[in-house]
Amino acid sequence: MFTMQQLSVFSFLLSFLAVVSALPLAVRDVFVPPVTYPHAGTVWKVGQHHNVTWDTSNAPAQITNKVGKVVLAKGGILDYEHPLAKDFDILRGHIEVKVPNVEPGHDYTIVLFGDSGNDSAEFTITK
């Protein structure tokens, strides 16, 4: 059997847990920074290194996911299997990537993932 004191403590803890669980979680915002480079008219050559850049000037105070990933896409098809960069702080505003050995084309984009995805303008990759 429980004592009256033990029941009171248990009742208090149960009430406290109910109140705490009813409180909303901290509000976090989705951050979709615009990619600023590469831009339309950019030409990359296979094997070169480039800094992918994005604008962090309007970053909210609370971001749902600050871990970034950069993926190359051709014709709207993303290459998730081979990210150009990953596991970096999205608030850096830039990351250096090496242009992979891909087929030349004029319909490449960079997609920046953090807690959302945002893509660059189409650009060209040559051999």
C-alpha positions as MATLAB code, in Angstrom:
seq = 'MFTMQQLSVFSFLLSFLAVVSALPLAVRDVFVPPVTYPHAGTVWKVGQHHNVTWDTSNAPAQITNKVGKVVLAKGGILDYEHPLAKDFDILRGHIEVKVPNVEPGHDYTIVLFGDSGNDSAEFTITK';
ca = [
       0.000    0.000    0.000;
       1.049    3.551   -0.598;
       1.131    6.213    2.045;
      -0.830    9.401    1.642;
       2.436   11.290    1.087;
       3.501    8.907   -1.703;
       0.111    9.265   -3.383;
       0.366   13.052   -3.174;
       3.829   13.039   -4.756;
       2.657   10.649   -7.470;
      -0.408   12.807   -8.155;
       1.749   15.941   -8.345;
       4.186   14.306  -10.772;
       1.358   13.024  -12.946;
      -0.250   16.489  -13.041;
       3.120   18.108  -13.803;
       3.732   15.687  -16.662;
       0.286   16.427  -18.127;
       0.923   20.178  -18.053;
       4.433   19.899  -19.534;
       3.324   17.587  -22.330;
       0.569   20.036  -23.284;
       3.048   22.874  -23.858;
       3.973   23.519  -27.503;
       7.464   22.667  -28.709;
       9.738   25.573  -29.554;
       8.682   27.141  -32.811;
      11.149   26.381  -35.569;
      11.159   27.835  -39.047;
      11.893   26.240  -42.386;
      14.917   27.930  -43.955;
      15.052   27.991  -47.753;
      18.114   30.076  -48.632;
      18.351   31.074  -52.302;
      21.309   29.623  -54.181;
      23.385   32.514  -55.572;
      26.080   30.496  -57.405;
      26.017   28.817  -59.822;
      23.714   31.203  -61.650;
      22.332   31.301  -65.199;
      25.202   31.474  -67.682;
      27.703   29.719  -65.405;
      29.948   27.138  -67.079;
      31.728   24.492  -65.027;
      34.335   22.087  -66.378;
      34.604   18.486  -65.147;
      37.305   18.215  -62.478;
      37.255   21.880  -61.443;
      36.488   23.066  -57.923;
      33.802   25.694  -57.321;
      32.174   27.332  -54.317;
      28.429   26.786  -54.296;
      26.997   29.820  -52.487;
      23.648   30.739  -50.965;
      22.192   33.726  -49.137;
      21.964   33.319  -45.350;
      21.064   36.945  -44.578;
      17.450   36.126  -43.674;
      18.067   32.992  -41.620;
      15.493   32.540  -38.842;
      16.589   32.165  -35.229;
      15.336   28.569  -35.012;
      15.981   26.284  -37.991;
      14.578   22.755  -38.144;
      17.712   21.253  -39.712;
      21.028   23.082  -40.018;
      22.885   20.154  -41.625;
      23.340   20.795  -45.333;
      23.763   18.686  -48.441;
      24.489   19.750  -52.035;
      23.243   17.534  -54.856;
      23.711   17.864  -58.614;
      20.642   17.527  -60.831;
      20.386   17.156  -64.608;
      17.100   17.854  -66.326;
      15.393   17.939  -62.944;
      16.653   14.468  -61.940;
      18.649   14.597  -58.715;
      21.663   12.394  -58.034;
      20.941   11.607  -54.363;
      23.417    8.713  -54.421;
      26.435   10.964  -55.014;
      26.065   14.279  -53.161;
      28.725   16.847  -54.012;
      28.926   17.855  -50.319;
      27.157   16.862  -47.116;
      27.169   17.256  -43.333;
      28.021   20.976  -43.253;
      26.378   23.856  -41.371;
      23.767   25.409  -43.664;
      24.523   28.831  -42.150;
      28.047   28.819  -43.698;
      26.660   30.256  -46.922;
      29.092   28.359  -49.144;
      30.737   24.992  -49.706;
      33.445   23.947  -52.145;
      32.568   21.114  -54.519;
      34.429   19.236  -57.234;
      32.645   18.969  -60.571;
      32.080   15.252  -61.147;
      32.772   13.386  -64.362;
      29.339   13.753  -65.960;
      28.068   14.110  -69.502;
      28.231   17.664  -70.850;
      24.943   19.516  -70.733;
      23.172   22.849  -70.359;
      20.451   21.721  -67.965;
      22.315   21.173  -64.688;
      21.216   22.636  -61.376;
      22.520   22.496  -57.836;
      20.039   21.598  -55.120;
      20.824   22.750  -51.589;
      19.198   20.737  -48.824;
      18.940   21.716  -45.182;
      15.480   21.550  -43.764;
      14.123   22.270  -47.221;
      15.420   22.135  -50.763;
      16.294   25.035  -52.998;
      17.806   24.837  -56.446;
      20.041   27.060  -58.516;
      19.366   28.394  -61.970;
      20.307   26.041  -64.828;
      23.962   26.114  -65.788;
      26.358   24.270  -68.095;
      28.926   21.538  -67.443;
      31.566   20.807  -70.112;
      34.389   18.248  -70.426;
];
